[in-house]
Amino acid sequence: MTSAAPSDSSARQLIFRQTGKPAEVLELNGFSPRQPGADEVLVRILAAPINPADLNTIEGTYGVKPELPAVPGVEGCGVVEASGSADFAVGDRVMFLRRASTWATHTTVAADTLFKLPPGMDPLQAAMLKVNPATAWRLLHGFEPLKPGDWIVQNAGNSAVSRCVIQLARDLGIRTISFVRRAGLIDELKHLGADEVLIDDDDGLAAAKAVLGGSNAALAFNAVGGDSALRLMKLLRESGTHITYGAMGRKPLTLPNGLLIFRDIRVRGLWVTRWVENSPPDEVRDVYQNLASRVAAGKLLQPVAATYSLDAFADALPALDVPERSGKILFTPSPDSRP
């Protein structure tokens, strides 16, 4: 344990005082990091992704609305600079299990919301560990028991979650059909471990039916909605489960009566934040230990498109809309963001 937090007049954070378009309401703010109290830890942020949930929170459209003014950041990783907890020492590298205002150089959080990272883990990959890998793990483990050789189908095949699903399923012996919008992604995802990658249209649906034959998919993972979600439903076996974890297409689900009545299709949703908050702590930490080990071994990786300093946020936000962007955009508030 250590007591006082270091004085750091260069500490900065991105803050919004009212909801609205991120480019219009975000501002860079200097502040003094709060010293950790009992069972608290001061963390210097190494990297923090820009997630859709962050943008929705700033816009005021997310399911959780913070008290304003607020600092965004649902995930990230950092290094302990001061600790009021016997479980963490100065120099430990950690990731955040709860929303922690990570678009900043420093943040002070409760010790039980941190997870200690294995040595040598790439901070960019560690910063992306909380949301997408855990979502993929829960999709594969939280709904129906799967056995080697089973099929799952998913849309948004190039998304970070889908890429994690592909890599985890590959190692678990689960077969995947991933739908994408561009043919140029097919070889890349197959190299990652995807069994089949098809264009997300009616021709792709027909091709998927031919691949599956009489053995339809056990699970369908939907992050788009609309017609894309309906195509996934048509590939499920009797009593299969359709899980929505995102809504990139901003279109509602269409639920045909026949699929519900005669095929007994189950329709579920997944918000990984609820799982983290409501599950036994030992279960949550065991899952993240498993995932962190895979990341450290290079078996579960997410692409990075670019990194930006906090003061370059006005450049980082437009980078999210670059056509055919492949990979996450992250803030790297600390110059020490190397493995």
Order of alpha helices (4+ residues) and beta strands (2+ residues): beta-alpha-beta-beta-alpha-beta-beta-beta-beta-alpha-alpha-beta-alpha-beta-alpha-beta-alpha-beta-alpha-beta-alpha-beta-alpha-alpha-beta-alpha-beta
